[in-house]
Amino acid sequence: MKDSDPGARIFTLFNEIGIINQLATSRFARVLAPDLNPSEFSVLTHCVRLPGEKSPSRLAKAFQMTKPSMTAILAKLKRKAYVEIRGSDEDRRRKIVTITEAGRAARDRGIAAMAPLAEIVLENFDLAQLEKTLPTLQALREFLDAERNSVDGLT
């Protein structure tokens, strides 16, 4: 980042992250198919990373998408038996989503399918150096997540 303008430097950082995301997602989509698409895989990963029951509305907010879009993803995952969707005990109109063991296994298969890309990355980059970037990236994600929630009035 050679530009001395801090705003331009932050833009460059986010631009690089965005390009990496696009390239990785495209590659990932090819190895996930036909079982899952990246959006479905992301929902399963979210459910594993943050266990417990979730509502479709909460998932839609977490993924910054409309509730109908999330409902469509969840319907596909339900047809594949990767999630269960049931009415809430308190309010049957409210839906509750939980990941199934089959959903966890599908997520694990997706991660395993990335092994060839992982090998290529490890041939070209030092794992210790890559791991050093994780705390910064995680802290940035946590900050942006909290910032989004405060803007949305969720905190």
Secondary structure, DSSP 4 states (H G I P E B T S, - for coil): -----HHHHHHHHHHHHHHHHHHHHHHHHHHHTTT--HHHHHHHHHHHHS-S-B-HHHHHHHTT--HHHHHHHHHHHHHTTSEEEEE-SS-TTSEEEEE-HHHHHHHHHHHHHTHHHHHHHHHHS-HHHHHHHHHHHHHHHHHHHHHHHHHTT--
